């Protein structure tokens, strides 16, 4: 049995003319739009009721807690709390540990 020779696949001009690039945040790997749709979509029988989600980001020096609602033009942060605000409430150190994240979440919930 004779092997077929290797044939390099050449993408033609017509291929690139029809090629459509993905969304920028998809290309950057930041947003999974399938998961985002499931998070943000609201039932039709609830009409225009906003659907909130609680977002927590932990950085090296801070904990950020936000209540976010999705709009057509973009996401809107309804209220937010940061761990660097905790010294005002009696927690002077350890602003990125588990208990600081809990306290920051409580602070954000009180503001909502």
C-alpha positions as CSV (number, residue, x, y, z in Angstrom):
1,X,0.0,0.0,0.0
2,X,1.4,3.3,-1.1
3,X,1.3,6.3,1.3
4,X,-0.2,9.5,0.1
5,X,2.1,12.5,0.1
6,X,1.7,15.3,2.6
7,X,-0.5,18.0,1.3
8,X,-0.3,21.4,3.0
9,X,-3.7,22.9,3.6
10,X,-3.8,26.4,2.0
11,X,-6.5,28.7,3.2
12,X,-7.6,30.8,0.3
13,X,-8.7,34.4,0.1
14,X,-12.4,33.3,0.0
15,X,-11.9,31.6,3.4
16,X,-10.5,34.8,5.0
17,X,-13.1,37.0,3.4
18,X,-15.9,35.0,5.2
19,X,-14.0,34.7,8.5
20,X,-15.6,36.4,11.4
21,X,-13.6,37.2,14.5
22,X,-14.9,36.3,18.0
23,X,-15.8,38.9,20.5
24,X,-12.8,40.7,22.1
25,X,-13.4,39.4,25.6
26,X,-13.9,35.9,24.2
27,X,-10.5,36.2,22.4
28,X,-8.9,37.4,25.6
29,X,-10.4,34.5,27.5
30,X,-12.1,36.8,30.0
31,X,-15.8,36.1,29.3
32,X,-17.6,32.8,28.8
33,X,-20.7,34.2,27.0
34,X,-22.7,30.9,27.4
35,X,-22.3,31.0,31.2
36,X,-22.9,34.7,31.3
37,X,-26.2,34.3,29.4
38,X,-27.3,31.7,32.0
39,X,-26.4,34.0,34.8
40,X,-28.0,37.1,33.6
41,X,-31.2,36.1,31.6
42,X,-34.5,36.7,33.4
43,X,-37.8,34.9,32.9
44,X,-40.2,36.7,30.5
45,X,-43.1,36.5,33.0
46,X,-41.0,38.6,35.5
47,X,-41.0,41.4,32.9
48,X,-38.3,44.0,33.5
49,X,-37.3,42.9,37.1
50,X,-33.5,43.3,37.5
51,X,-31.5,40.2,38.3
52,X,-28.6,40.8,40.6
53,X,-25.5,38.8,41.1
54,X,-22.9,39.0,43.8
55,X,-19.4,39.3,42.6
56,X,-16.4,38.8,44.9
57,X,-12.8,39.5,43.7
58,X,-9.8,38.9,45.9
59,X,-6.6,40.7,45.0
60,X,-3.3,40.6,46.8
61,X,-4.2,43.6,49.0
62,X,-8.0,43.9,48.9
63,X,-11.3,42.1,48.8
64,X,-13.9,43.6,46.5
65,X,-17.6,42.7,46.9
66,X,-20.1,44.0,44.4
67,X,-23.8,43.6,43.6
68,X,-24.1,43.8,39.8
69,X,-27.1,43.8,37.4
70,X,-26.8,43.2,33.7
71,X,-28.2,45.7,31.2
72,X,-28.1,45.8,27.5
73,X,-25.5,48.6,27.4
74,X,-23.3,46.9,30.0
75,X,-23.2,45.7,33.6
76,X,-24.1,48.2,36.3
77,X,-22.6,48.0,39.9
78,X,-25.5,48.6,42.2
79,X,-23.4,48.8,45.4
80,X,-19.9,47.8,46.4
81,X,-17.7,47.3,49.5
82,X,-14.0,47.0,49.8
83,X,-11.8,45.4,52.5
84,X,-9.7,48.6,52.9
85,X,-12.8,50.2,54.4
86,X,-12.9,47.6,57.3
87,X,-10.5,49.6,59.6
88,X,-13.3,52.1,60.0
89,X,-15.4,49.3,61.5
90,X,-12.8,47.9,63.9
91,X,-10.9,45.4,61.8
92,X,-7.4,46.9,61.4
93,X,-5.3,44.1,59.9
94,X,-5.6,41.0,57.8
95,X,-7.7,42.5,55.0
96,X,-7.4,39.7,52.5
97,X,-8.1,36.6,54.7
98,X,-11.3,34.5,54.9
99,X,-12.9,36.5,57.8
100,X,-12.2,39.8,56.0
101,X,-13.9,38.5,52.9
102,X,-16.9,37.5,55.1
103,X,-17.0,41.0,56.8
104,X,-16.7,42.8,53.4
105,X,-19.6,40.7,52.1
106,X,-21.7,41.7,55.2
107,X,-20.8,45.3,54.6
108,X,-21.9,45.1,51.0
109,X,-25.2,43.4,52.0
110,X,-25.9,46.1,54.5
111,X,-25.5,48.8,51.8
112,X,-27.9,47.1,49.5
